[in-house]
Amino acid sequence: MPKVTYIEHNGTEHPAEVPAGLSVMRGAVNNNVPGIDADCGGECACATCHVFVDPAWLDRTGTPVLDGLVVRMPQGQH
């Protein structure tokens, strides 16, 4: 199962297993990552699940190849 590390603005890391086929947002919500509100449920309407993808991962796609993905959260989502 791919692992994603969510890093809060203050540097606190939250490693999580995200089943293949789920979005990074759904992985955060399912693993209770603080700071990822996802108020609209993934409809791309509110930006409360905003993250910055580590540049090393920008050219990768798919799910198994994203094992080890690192994303960073902004200072605030609202």
All heavy atoms as a GROMACS GRO file, in nm:
protein
  572
    1MET      N    1   0.085  -0.117   0.000
    1MET     CA    2   0.000   0.000   0.000
    1MET      C    3   0.091   0.124   0.000
    1MET      O    4   0.183   0.134   0.081
    1MET     CB    5  -0.088  -0.003   0.125
    1MET     CG    6  -0.187   0.109   0.130
    1MET     SD    7  -0.304   0.102   0.269
    1MET     CE    8  -0.363  -0.063   0.264
    2PRO      N    9   0.066   0.218  -0.090
    2PRO     CA   10   0.149   0.339  -0.095
    2PRO      C   11   0.144   0.416   0.037
    2PRO      O   12   0.041   0.423   0.103
    2PRO     CB   13   0.086   0.421  -0.208
    2PRO     CG   14   0.017   0.322  -0.293
    2PRO     CD   15  -0.032   0.216  -0.199
    3LYS      N   16   0.258   0.473   0.072
    3LYS     CA   17   0.268   0.557   0.191
    3LYS      C   18   0.284   0.702   0.147
    3LYS      O   19   0.360   0.731   0.054
    3LYS     CB   20   0.385   0.514   0.277
    3LYS     CG   21   0.364   0.379   0.343
    3LYS     CD   22   0.481   0.342   0.431
    3LYS     CE   23   0.459   0.215   0.507
    3LYS     NZ   24   0.433   0.098   0.430
    4VAL      N   25   0.212   0.790   0.212
    4VAL     CA   26   0.220   0.934   0.186
    4VAL      C   27   0.255   1.001   0.317
    4VAL      O   28   0.200   0.967   0.421
    4VAL     CB   29   0.086   0.989   0.132
    4VAL    CG1   30   0.093   1.140   0.112
    4VAL    CG2   31   0.049   0.919   0.001
    5THR      N   32   0.348   1.096   0.313
    5THR     CA   33   0.380   1.174   0.432
    5THR      C   34   0.324   1.314   0.413
    5THR      O   35   0.360   1.385   0.319
    5THR     CB   36   0.532   1.181   0.455
    5THR    OG1   37   0.581   1.047   0.471
    5THR    CG2   38   0.564   1.261   0.580
    6TYR      N   39   0.235   1.352   0.503
    6TYR     CA   40   0.175   1.485   0.506
    6TYR      C   41   0.255   1.565   0.608
    6TYR      O   42   0.272   1.522   0.722
    6TYR     CB   43   0.029   1.477   0.550
    6TYR     CG   44  -0.056   1.392   0.460
    6TYR    CD1   45  -0.064   1.254   0.478
    6TYR    CD2   46  -0.131   1.449   0.358
    6TYR    CE1   47  -0.144   1.175   0.396
    6TYR    CE2   48  -0.211   1.370   0.275
    6TYR     CZ   49  -0.216   1.234   0.295
    6TYR     OH   50  -0.295   1.156   0.214
    7ILE      N   51   0.304   1.682   0.569
    7ILE     CA   52   0.384   1.764   0.661
    7ILE      C   53   0.312   1.896   0.685
    7ILE      O   54   0.286   1.972   0.591
    7ILE     CB   55   0.525   1.788   0.604
    7ILE    CG1   56   0.594   1.655   0.576
    7ILE    CG2   57   0.607   1.873   0.703
    7ILE    CD1   58   0.731   1.667   0.513
    8GLU      N   59   0.280   1.920   0.811
    8GLU     CA   60   0.215   2.045   0.849
    8GLU      C   61   0.313   2.160   0.830
    8GLU      O   62   0.434   2.142   0.823
    8GLU     CB   63   0.173   2.041   0.996
    8GLU     CG   64   0.060   1.944   1.024
    8GLU     CD   65   0.017   1.951   1.170
    8GLU    OE1   66  -0.018   2.061   1.217
    8GLU    OE2   67   0.020   1.845   1.236
    9HIS      N   68   0.258   2.283   0.826
    9HIS     CA   69   0.340   2.403   0.808
    9HIS      C   70   0.448   2.414   0.916
    9HIS      O   71   0.557   2.462   0.891
    9HIS     CB   72   0.251   2.527   0.807
    9HIS     CG   73   0.325   2.654   0.779
    9HIS    ND1   74   0.379   2.681   0.655
    9HIS    CD2   75   0.356   2.758   0.857
    9HIS    CE1   76   0.440   2.798   0.659
    9HIS    NE2   77   0.428   2.847   0.781
   10ASN      N   78   0.418   2.363   1.036
   10ASN     CA   79   0.514   2.371   1.146
   10ASN      C   80   0.617   2.258   1.145
   10ASN      O   81   0.700   2.248   1.233
   10ASN     CB   82   0.442   2.374   1.281
   10ASN     CG   83   0.371   2.244   1.314
   10ASN    OD1   84   0.388   2.142   1.247
   10ASN    ND2   85   0.289   2.247   1.417
   11GLY      N   86   0.609   2.169   1.045
   11GLY     CA   87   0.706   2.062   1.030
   11GLY      C   88   0.662   1.927   1.086
   11GLY      O   89   0.732   1.827   1.068
   12THR      N   90   0.548   1.922   1.152
   12THR     CA   91   0.498   1.795   1.207
   12THR      C   92   0.461   1.702   1.092
   12THR      O   93   0.385   1.739   1.003
   12THR     CB   94   0.375   1.818   1.297
   12THR    OG1   95   0.412   1.909   1.401
   12THR    CG2   96   0.326   1.688   1.356
   13GLU      N   97   0.516   1.581   1.096
   13GLU     CA   98   0.492   1.483   0.990
   13GLU      C   99   0.382   1.385   1.030
   13GLU      O  100   0.374   1.344   1.145
   13GLU     CB  101   0.620   1.407   0.958
   13GLU     CG  102   0.727   1.495   0.900
   13GLU     CD  103   0.849   1.417   0.854
   13GLU    OE1  104   0.845   1.292   0.849
   13GLU    OE2  105   0.949   1.483   0.820
   14HIS      N  106   0.302   1.347   0.931
   14HIS     CA  107   0.195   1.250   0.949
   14HIS      C  108   0.206   1.145   0.838
   14HIS      O  109   0.147   1.163   0.731
   14HIS     CB  110   0.058   1.318   0.944
   14HIS     CG  111   0.040   1.424   1.046
   14HIS    ND1  112   0.001   1.397   1.175
   14HIS    CD2  113   0.060   1.557   1.039
   14HIS    CE1  114  -0.005   1.510   1.243
   14HIS    NE2  115   0.030   1.608   1.163
   15PRO      N  116   0.282   1.038   0.861
   15PRO     CA  117   0.288   0.933   0.759
   15PRO      C  118   0.156   0.854   0.759
   15PRO      O  119   0.098   0.831   0.865
   15PRO     CB  120   0.405   0.845   0.804
   15PRO     CG  121   0.423   0.875   0.948
   15PRO     CD  122   0.367   1.011   0.975
   16ALA      N  123   0.110   0.818   0.642
   16ALA     CA  124  -0.017   0.746   0.632
   16ALA      C  125  -0.011   0.649   0.515
   16ALA      O  126   0.052   0.676   0.413
   16ALA     CB  127  -0.132   0.844   0.611
   17GLU      N  128  -0.079   0.536   0.532
   17GLU     CA  129  -0.095   0.442   0.421
   17GLU      C  130  -0.223   0.482   0.348
   17GLU      O  131  -0.328   0.499   0.410
   17GLU     CB  132  -0.103   0.300   0.472
   17GLU     CG  133   0.030   0.251   0.527
   17GLU     CD  134   0.029   0.104   0.563
   17GLU    OE1  135  -0.080   0.043   0.568
   17GLU    OE2  136   0.138   0.051   0.586
   18VAL      N  137  -0.210   0.496   0.216
   18VAL     CA  138  -0.324   0.537   0.134
   18VAL      C  139  -0.345   0.429   0.028
   18VAL      O  140  -0.260   0.410  -0.059
   18VAL     CB  141  -0.297   0.674   0.067
   18VAL    CG1  142  -0.414   0.715  -0.020
   18VAL    CG2  143  -0.268   0.780   0.174
   19PRO      N  144  -0.456   0.357   0.036
   19PRO     CA  145  -0.480   0.250  -0.061
   19PRO      C  146  -0.473   0.301  -0.205
   19PRO      O  147  -0.516   0.413  -0.235
   19PRO     CB  148  -0.621   0.202  -0.027
   19PRO     CG  149  -0.641   0.240   0.116
   19PRO     CD  150  -0.565   0.369   0.133
   20ALA      N  151  -0.418   0.220  -0.292
   20ALA     CA  152  -0.411   0.254  -0.434
   20ALA      C  153  -0.550   0.288  -0.485
   20ALA      O  154  -0.648   0.222  -0.452
   20ALA     CB  155  -0.353   0.138  -0.513
   21GLY      N  156  -0.558   0.396  -0.560
   21GLY     CA  157  -0.685   0.439  -0.616
   21GLY      C  158  -0.750   0.553  -0.539
   21GLY      O  159  -0.840   0.618  -0.591
   22LEU      N  160  -0.707   0.578  -0.414
   22LEU     CA  161  -0.763   0.690  -0.338
   22LEU      C  162  -0.682   0.816  -0.366
   22LEU      O  163  -0.563   0.810  -0.394
   22LEU     CB  164  -0.760   0.662  -0.187
   22LEU     CG  165  -0.860   0.562  -0.133
   22LEU    CD1  166  -0.855   0.562   0.021
   22LEU    CD2  167  -1.002   0.592  -0.178
   23SER      N  168  -0.746   0.930  -0.351
   23SER     CA  169  -0.677   1.057  -0.369
   23SER      C  170  -0.594   1.090  -0.245
   23SER      O  171  -0.616   1.034  -0.136
   23SER     CB  172  -0.779   1.169  -0.394
   23SER     OG  173  -0.858   1.190  -0.277
   24VAL      N  174  -0.500   1.181  -0.261
   24VAL     CA  175  -0.421   1.228  -0.148
   24VAL      C  176  -0.514   1.292  -0.044
   24VAL      O  177  -0.496   1.274   0.076
   24VAL     CB  178  -0.312   1.326  -0.196
   24VAL    CG1  179  -0.241   1.393  -0.079
   24VAL    CG2  180  -0.211   1.254  -0.285
   25MET      N  181  -0.615   1.363  -0.091
   25MET     CA  182  -0.712   1.424   0.000
   25MET      C  183  -0.786   1.319   0.080
   25MET      O  184  -0.797   1.327   0.201
   25MET     CB  185  -0.812   1.511  -0.079
   25MET     CG  186  -0.919   1.579   0.007
   25MET     SD  187  -1.066   1.482   0.053
   25MET     CE  188  -1.135   1.440  -0.104
   26ARG      N  189  -0.838   1.216   0.012
   26ARG     CA  190  -0.915   1.112   0.081
   26ARG      C  191  -0.824   1.037   0.179
   26ARG      O  192  -0.866   1.002   0.289
   26ARG     CB  193  -0.977   1.017  -0.021
   26ARG     CG  194  -1.059   0.905   0.038
   26ARG     CD  195  -1.169   0.945   0.132
   26ARG     NE  196  -1.257   1.048   0.083
   26ARG     CZ  197  -1.333   1.125   0.162
   26ARG    NH1  198  -1.336   1.107   0.292
   26ARG    NH2  199  -1.410   1.217   0.111
   27GLY      N  200  -0.698   1.017   0.141
   27GLY     CA  201  -0.604   0.953   0.232
   27GLY      C  202  -0.584   1.034   0.359
   27GLY      O  203  -0.577   0.979   0.469
   28ALA      N  204  -0.577   1.166   0.346
   28ALA     CA  205  -0.562   1.253   0.462
   28ALA      C  206  -0.686   1.247   0.551
   28ALA      O  207  -0.676   1.233   0.673
   28ALA     CB  208  -0.537   1.397   0.418
   29VAL      N  209  -0.803   1.256   0.491
   29VAL     CA  210  -0.927   1.252   0.568
   29VAL      C  211  -0.943   1.118   0.638
   29VAL      O  212  -0.973   1.112   0.758
   29VAL     CB  213  -1.049   1.282   0.477
   29VAL    CG1  214  -1.179   1.257   0.550
   29VAL    CG2  215  -1.042   1.426   0.425
   30ASN      N  216  -0.919   1.009   0.567
   30ASN     CA  217  -0.935   0.876   0.625
   30ASN      C  218  -0.837   0.849   0.738
   30ASN      O  219  -0.863   0.767   0.826
   30ASN     CB  220  -0.919   0.768   0.518
   30ASN     CG  221  -1.035   0.763   0.422
   30ASN    OD1  222  -1.132   0.837   0.432
   30ASN    ND2  223  -1.023   0.676   0.323
   31ASN      N  224  -0.722   0.919   0.736
   31ASN     CA  225  -0.620   0.901   0.839
   31ASN      C  226  -0.617   1.014   0.940
   31ASN      O  227  -0.522   1.027   1.018
   31ASN     CB  228  -0.483   0.884   0.773
   31ASN     CG  229  -0.467   0.749   0.709
   31ASN    OD1  230  -0.446   0.650   0.777
   31ASN    ND2  231  -0.481   0.744   0.576
   32ASN      N  232  -0.722   1.097   0.940
   32ASN     CA  233  -0.736   1.206   1.038
   32ASN      C  234  -0.615   1.298   1.044
   32ASN      O  235  -0.571   1.338   1.152
   32ASN     CB  236  -0.766   1.149   1.177
   32ASN     CG  237  -0.894   1.070   1.180
   32ASN    OD1  238  -0.997   1.117   1.132
   32ASN    ND2  239  -0.889   0.950   1.232
   33VAL      N  240  -0.562   1.334   0.928
   33VAL     CA  241  -0.450   1.427   0.923
   33VAL      C  242  -0.503   1.566   0.956
   33VAL      O  243  -0.593   1.617   0.887
   33VAL     CB  244  -0.381   1.425   0.785
   33VAL    CG1  245  -0.274   1.532   0.776
   33VAL    CG2  246  -0.323   1.288   0.756
   34PRO      N  247  -0.452   1.628   1.064
   34PRO     CA  248  -0.502   1.761   1.100
   34PRO      C  249  -0.464   1.864   0.994
   34PRO      O  250  -0.357   1.856   0.934
   34PRO     CB  251  -0.433   1.790   1.233
   34PRO     CG  252  -0.314   1.703   1.236
   34PRO     CD  253  -0.347   1.582   1.152
   35GLY      N  254  -0.553   1.958   0.970
   35GLY     CA  255  -0.527   2.063   0.874
   35GLY      C  256  -0.580   2.035   0.735
   35GLY      O  257  -0.581   2.124   0.650
   36ILE      N  258  -0.626   1.914   0.710
   36ILE     CA  259  -0.690   1.881   0.582
   36ILE      C  260  -0.839   1.868   0.611
   36ILE      O  261  -0.886   1.765   0.658
   36ILE     CB  262  -0.635   1.750   0.522
   36ILE    CG1  263  -0.484   1.758   0.501
   36ILE    CG2  264  -0.708   1.716   0.392
   36ILE    CD1  265  -0.439   1.851   0.390
   37ASP      N  266  -0.911   1.976   0.586
   37ASP     CA  267  -1.054   1.979   0.618
   37ASP      C  268  -1.140   1.914   0.511
   37ASP      O  269  -1.238   1.848   0.541
   37ASP     CB  270  -1.100   2.122   0.642
   37ASP     CG  271  -1.029   2.188   0.759
   37ASP    OD1  272  -0.986   2.116   0.852
   37ASP    OD2  273  -1.014   2.311   0.756
   38ALA      N  274  -1.106   1.937   0.384
   38ALA     CA  275  -1.183   1.882   0.272
   38ALA      C  276  -1.332   1.910   0.288
   38ALA      O  277  -1.415   1.822   0.277
   38ALA     CB  278  -1.156   1.733   0.257
   39ASP      N  279  -1.364   2.036   0.315
   39ASP     CA  280  -1.502   2.077   0.341
   39ASP      C  281  -1.600   2.039   0.231
   39ASP      O  282  -1.715   2.008   0.258
   39ASP     CB  283  -1.510   2.228   0.366
   39ASP     CG  284  -1.448   2.269   0.498
   39ASP    OD1  285  -1.434   2.184   0.588
   39ASP    OD2  286  -1.412   2.388   0.510
   40CYS      N  287  -1.555   2.039   0.105
   40CYS     CA  288  -1.647   2.010  -0.005
   40CYS      C  289  -1.649   1.862  -0.042
   40CYS      O  290  -1.717   1.822  -0.137
   40CYS     CB  291  -1.612   2.095  -0.126
   40CYS     SG  292  -1.459   2.047  -0.208
   41GLY      N  293  -1.571   1.780   0.029
   41GLY     CA  294  -1.572   1.637   0.001
   41GLY      C  295  -1.498   1.597  -0.125
   41GLY      O  296  -1.523   1.491  -0.182
   42GLY      N  297  -1.409   1.680  -0.171
   42GLY     CA  298  -1.330   1.645  -0.290
   42GLY      C  299  -1.388   1.693  -0.421
   42GLY      O  300  -1.352   1.643  -0.527
   43GLU      N  301  -1.474   1.792  -0.416
   43GLU     CA  302  -1.536   1.845  -0.538
   43GLU      C  303  -1.458   1.961  -0.600
   43GLU      O  304  -1.506   2.024  -0.693
   43GLU     CB  305  -1.680   1.892  -0.506
   43GLU     CG  306  -1.772   1.780  -0.463
   43GLU     CD  307  -1.792   1.676  -0.572
   43GLU    OE1  308  -1.804   1.714  -0.690
   43GLU    OE2  309  -1.795   1.556  -0.538
   44CYS      N  310  -1.340   1.990  -0.548
   44CYS     CA  311  -1.255   2.100  -0.598
   44CYS      C  312  -1.326   2.235  -0.591
   44CYS      O  313  -1.318   2.316  -0.684
   44CYS     CB  314  -1.207   2.071  -0.740
   44CYS     SG  315  -1.105   1.924  -0.752
   45ALA      N  316  -1.398   2.256  -0.482
   45ALA     CA  317  -1.474   2.380  -0.470
   45ALA      C  318  -1.432   2.467  -0.353
   45ALA      O  319  -1.479   2.580  -0.342
   45ALA     CB  320  -1.623   2.345  -0.454
   46CYS      N  321  -1.344   2.418  -0.264
   46CYS     CA  322  -1.318   2.498  -0.144
   46CYS      C  323  -1.169   2.517  -0.112
   46CYS      O  324  -1.136   2.605  -0.034
   46CYS     CB  325  -1.389   2.436  -0.024
   46CYS     SG  326  -1.321   2.278   0.029
   47ALA      N  327  -1.082   2.435  -0.162
   47ALA     CA  328  -0.937   2.443  -0.140
   47ALA      C  329  -0.897   2.423   0.007
   47ALA      O  330  -0.794   2.471   0.050
   47ALA     CB  331  -0.880   2.574  -0.193
   48THR      N  332  -0.977   2.351   0.084
   48THR     CA  333  -0.940   2.324   0.223
   48THR      C  334  -0.864   2.194   0.238
   48THR      O  335  -0.845   2.144   0.349
   48THR     CB  336  -1.063   2.325   0.316
   48THR    OG1  337  -1.153   2.222   0.275
   48THR    CG2  338  -1.132   2.460   0.317
   49CYS      N  339  -0.818   2.140   0.126
   49CYS     CA  340  -0.730   2.023   0.130
   49CYS      C  341  -0.602   2.054   0.053
   49CYS      O  342  -0.530   1.966   0.010
   49CYS     CB  343  -0.799   1.900   0.072
   49CYS     SG  344  -0.839   1.913  -0.104
   50HIS      N  345  -0.573   2.183   0.040
   50HIS     CA  346  -0.459   2.230  -0.038
   50HIS      C  347  -0.328   2.177   0.019
   50HIS      O  348  -0.304   2.183   0.140
   50HIS     CB  349  -0.457   2.383  -0.036
   50HIS     CG  350  -0.351   2.444  -0.119
   50HIS    ND1  351  -0.369   2.474  -0.251
   50HIS    CD2  352  -0.224   2.478  -0.089
   50HIS    CE1  353  -0.258   2.526  -0.299
   50HIS    NE2  354  -0.168   2.529  -0.203
   51VAL      N  355  -0.242   2.123  -0.068
   51VAL     CA  356  -0.108   2.081  -0.030
   51VAL      C  357  -0.011   2.118  -0.142
   51VAL      O  358  -0.052   2.141  -0.256
   51VAL     CB  359  -0.097   1.928  -0.004
   51VAL    CG1  360  -0.181   1.886   0.114
   51VAL    CG2  361  -0.132   1.847  -0.127
   52PHE      N  362   0.115   2.125  -0.106
   52PHE     CA  363   0.222   2.145  -0.204
   52PHE      C  364   0.292   2.012  -0.223
   52PHE      O  365   0.337   1.950  -0.126
   52PHE     CB  366   0.322   2.250  -0.153
   52PHE     CG  367   0.261   2.385  -0.130
   52PHE    CD1  368   0.230   2.427  -0.001
   52PHE    CD2  369   0.232   2.469  -0.236
   52PHE    CE1  370   0.173   2.550   0.022
   52PHE    CE2  371   0.175   2.593  -0.215
   52PHE     CZ  372   0.145   2.634  -0.085
   53VAL      N  373   0.301   1.967  -0.346
   53VAL     CA  374   0.367   1.841  -0.378
   53VAL      C  375   0.517   1.867  -0.386
   53VAL      O  376   0.561   1.961  -0.453
   53VAL     CB  377   0.314   1.782  -0.511
   53VAL    CG1  378   0.390   1.656  -0.549
   53VAL    CG2  379   0.165   1.756  -0.501
   54ASP      N  380   0.594   1.783  -0.318
   54ASP     CA  381   0.739   1.795  -0.323
   54ASP      C  382   0.783   1.789  -0.469
   54ASP      O  383   0.737   1.703  -0.545
   54ASP     CB  384   0.801   1.680  -0.242
   54ASP     CG  385   0.950   1.699  -0.224
   54ASP    OD1  386   1.024   1.669  -0.321
   54ASP    OD2  387   0.992   1.742  -0.116
   55PRO      N  388   0.869   1.882  -0.515
   55PRO     CA  389   0.908   1.887  -0.656
   55PRO      C  390   0.961   1.755  -0.713
   55PRO      O  391   0.945   1.728  -0.832
   55PRO     CB  392   1.016   1.995  -0.659
   55PRO     CG  393   0.984   2.084  -0.543
   55PRO     CD  394   0.930   1.991  -0.437
   56ALA      N  395   1.022   1.673  -0.630
   56ALA     CA  396   1.075   1.545  -0.679
   56ALA      C  397   0.966   1.453  -0.731
   56ALA      O  398   0.994   1.357  -0.802
   56ALA     CB  399   1.154   1.475  -0.568
   57TRP      N  400   0.842   1.480  -0.696
   57TRP     CA  401   0.730   1.392  -0.732
   57TRP      C  402   0.646   1.446  -0.847
   57TRP      O  403   0.552   1.380  -0.892
   57TRP     CB  404   0.640   1.371  -0.611
   57TRP     CG  405   0.711   1.296  -0.504
   57TRP    CD1  406   0.785   1.348  -0.402
   57TRP    CD2  407   0.720   1.154  -0.492
   57TRP    NE1  408   0.837   1.247  -0.326
   57TRP    CE2  409   0.798   1.127  -0.380
   57TRP    CE3  410   0.667   1.048  -0.565
   57TRP    CZ2  411   0.826   0.999  -0.338
   57TRP    CZ3  412   0.694   0.920  -0.523
   57TRP    CH2  413   0.773   0.896  -0.411
   58LEU      N  414   0.676   1.564  -0.897
   58LEU     CA  415   0.589   1.628  -0.996
   58LEU      C  416   0.575   1.554  -1.127
   58LEU      O  417   0.472   1.564  -1.193
   58LEU     CB  418   0.636   1.772  -1.022
   58LEU     CG  419   0.617   1.867  -0.904
   58LEU    CD1  420   0.672   2.005  -0.940
   58LEU    CD2  421   0.472   1.876  -0.862
   59ASP      N  422   0.674   1.476  -1.167
   59ASP     CA  423   0.665   1.408  -1.297
   59ASP      C  424   0.616   1.264  -1.285
   59ASP      O  425   0.616   1.190  -1.383
   59ASP     CB  426   0.799   1.412  -1.369
   59ASP     CG  427   0.909   1.338  -1.296
   59ASP    OD1  428   0.890   1.306  -1.176
   59ASP    OD2  429   1.013   1.311  -1.357
   60ARG      N  430   0.569   1.225  -1.169
   60ARG     CA  431   0.520   1.087  -1.150
   60ARG      C  432   0.367   1.085  -1.151
   60ARG      O  433   0.302   1.177  -1.105
   60ARG     CB  434   0.570   1.031  -1.018
   60ARG     CG  435   0.721   1.029  -1.012
   60ARG     CD  436   0.768   0.967  -0.886
   60ARG     NE  437   0.910   0.991  -0.868
   60ARG     CZ  438   0.982   0.935  -0.776
   60ARG    NH1  439   0.927   0.850  -0.691
   60ARG    NH2  440   1.110   0.962  -0.765
   61THR      N  441   0.314   0.977  -1.202
   61THR     CA  442   0.169   0.959  -1.203
   61THR      C  443   0.136   0.816  -1.162
   61THR      O  444   0.224   0.732  -1.154
   61THR     CB  445   0.109   0.986  -1.343
   61THR    OG1  446   0.168   0.895  -1.435
   61THR    CG2  447   0.131   1.129  -1.386
   62GLY      N  448   0.010   0.790  -1.139
   62GLY     CA  449  -0.032   0.656  -1.101
   62GLY      C  450  -0.038   0.641  -0.950
   62GLY      O  451  -0.024   0.738  -0.878
   63THR      N  452  -0.059   0.519  -0.903
   63THR     CA  453  -0.069   0.501  -0.757
   63THR      C  454   0.048   0.425  -0.698
   63THR      O  455   0.108   0.474  -0.603
   63THR     CB  456  -0.204   0.437  -0.721
   63THR    OG1  457  -0.223   0.322  -0.801
   63THR    CG2  458  -0.318   0.532  -0.744
   64PRO      N  459   0.089   0.307  -0.748
   64PRO     CA  460   0.202   0.240  -0.684
   64PRO      C  461   0.331   0.322  -0.691
   64PRO      O  462   0.412   0.318  -0.600
   64PRO     CB  463   0.217   0.109  -0.760
   64PRO     CG  464   0.083   0.085  -0.821
   64PRO     CD  465   0.030   0.222  -0.851
   65VAL      N  466   0.349   0.399  -0.799
   65VAL     CA  467   0.471   0.478  -0.812
   65VAL      C  468   0.474   0.596  -0.716
   65VAL      O  469   0.576   0.661  -0.702
   65VAL     CB  470   0.494   0.528  -0.956
   65VAL    CG1  471   0.515   0.412  -1.050
   65VAL    CG2  472   0.381   0.617  -1.003
   66LEU      N  473   0.364   0.623  -0.650
   66LEU     CA  474   0.358   0.734  -0.555
   66LEU      C  475   0.390   0.690  -0.412
   66LEU      O  476   0.379   0.769  -0.319
   66LEU     CB  477   0.223   0.804  -0.560
   66LEU     CG  478   0.192   0.873  -0.692
   66LEU    CD1  479   0.056   0.942  -0.685
   66LEU    CD2  480   0.299   0.975  -0.726
   67ASP      N  481   0.431   0.566  -0.395
   67ASP     CA  482   0.471   0.519  -0.262
   67ASP      C  483   0.587   0.605  -0.214
   67ASP      O  484   0.689   0.615  -0.282
   67ASP     CB  485   0.511   0.372  -0.268
   67ASP     CG  486   0.544   0.316  -0.131
   67ASP    OD1  487   0.480   0.359  -0.032
   67ASP    OD2  488   0.630   0.228  -0.122
   68GLY      N  489   0.570   0.670  -0.101
   68GLY     CA  490   0.672   0.758  -0.046
   68GLY      C  491   0.648   0.905  -0.076
   68GLY      O  492   0.729   0.991  -0.039
   69LEU      N  493   0.537   0.938  -0.142
   69LEU     CA  494   0.504   1.076  -0.175
   69LEU      C  495   0.510   1.164  -0.051
   69LEU      O  496   0.468   1.124   0.058
   69LEU     CB  497   0.362   1.082  -0.234
   69LEU     CG  498   0.306   1.222  -0.263
   69LEU    CD1  499   0.384   1.289  -0.376
   69LEU    CD2  500   0.159   1.213  -0.299
   70VAL      N  501   0.562   1.285  -0.068
   70VAL     CA  502   0.568   1.384   0.040
   70VAL      C  503   0.490   1.506  -0.005
   70VAL      O  504   0.514   1.559  -0.115
   70VAL     CB  505   0.714   1.423   0.071
   70VAL    CG1  506   0.720   1.535   0.173
   70VAL    CG2  507   0.791   1.301   0.120
   71VAL      N  508   0.396   1.550   0.077
   71VAL     CA  509   0.321   1.673   0.050
   71VAL      C  510   0.330   1.763   0.172
   71VAL      O  511   0.338   1.716   0.285
   71VAL     CB  512   0.173   1.645   0.013
   71VAL    CG1  513   0.164   1.569  -0.118
   71VAL    CG2  514   0.100   1.572   0.122
   72ARG      N  515   0.330   1.892   0.148
   72ARG     CA  516   0.338   1.990   0.258
   72ARG      C  517   0.214   2.077   0.258
   72ARG      O  518   0.166   2.117   0.152
   72ARG     CB  519   0.462   2.077   0.241
   72ARG     CG  520   0.590   1.997   0.248
   72ARG     CD  521   0.714   2.084   0.229
   72ARG     NE  522   0.832   2.000   0.227
   72ARG     CZ  523   0.895   1.956   0.336
   72ARG    NH1  524   0.849   1.989   0.454
   72ARG    NH2  525   1.000   1.878   0.326
   73MET      N  526   0.165   2.104   0.377
   73MET     CA  527   0.046   2.185   0.392
   73MET      C  528   0.082   2.333   0.408
   73MET      O  529   0.186   2.365   0.465
   73MET     CB  530  -0.034   2.138   0.514
   73MET     CG  531  -0.093   2.001   0.495
   73MET     SD  532  -0.181   1.948   0.641
   73MET     CE  533  -0.060   1.837   0.712
   74PRO      N  534  -0.004   2.422   0.359
   74PRO     CA  535   0.020   2.564   0.378
   74PRO      C  536  -0.007   2.604   0.524
   74PRO      O  537  -0.059   2.523   0.602
   74PRO     CB  538  -0.082   2.630   0.285
   74PRO     CG  539  -0.193   2.531   0.276
   74PRO     CD  540  -0.128   2.395   0.286
   75GLN      N  541   0.026   2.727   0.557
   75GLN     CA  542   0.004   2.774   0.694
   75GLN      C  543  -0.143   2.769   0.732
   75GLN      O  544  -0.178   2.742   0.846
   75GLN     CB  545   0.057   2.916   0.710
   75GLN     CG  546   0.052   2.966   0.853
   75GLN     CD  547   0.129   3.096   0.869
   75GLN    OE1  548   0.177   3.153   0.773
   75GLN    NE2  549   0.141   3.141   0.991
   76GLY      N  550  -0.232   2.793   0.637
   76GLY     CA  551  -0.374   2.787   0.663
   76GLY      C  552  -0.452   2.744   0.541
   76GLY      O  553  -0.406   2.762   0.429
   77GLN      N  554  -0.568   2.687   0.563
   77GLN     CA  555  -0.652   2.641   0.453
   77GLN      C  556  -0.769   2.736   0.427
   77GLN      O  557  -0.844   2.718   0.333
   77GLN     CB  558  -0.708   2.501   0.484
   77GLN     CG  559  -0.604   2.394   0.497
   77GLN     CD  560  -0.549   2.346   0.363
   77GLN    OE1  561  -0.573   2.401   0.258
   77GLN    NE2  562  -0.469   2.242   0.369
   78HIS      N  563  -0.788   2.835   0.512
   78HIS     CA  564  -0.904   2.924   0.498
   78HIS      C  565  -0.859   3.066   0.474
   78HIS      O  566  -0.762   3.110   0.516
   78HIS     CB  567  -0.991   2.918   0.622
   78HIS     CG  568  -1.041   2.779   0.650
   78HIS    ND1  569  -1.151   2.726   0.587
   78HIS    CD2  570  -0.995   2.682   0.731
   78HIS    CE1  571  -1.170   2.603   0.630
   78HIS    NE2  572  -1.076   2.574   0.718
   0.00000   0.00000   0.00000
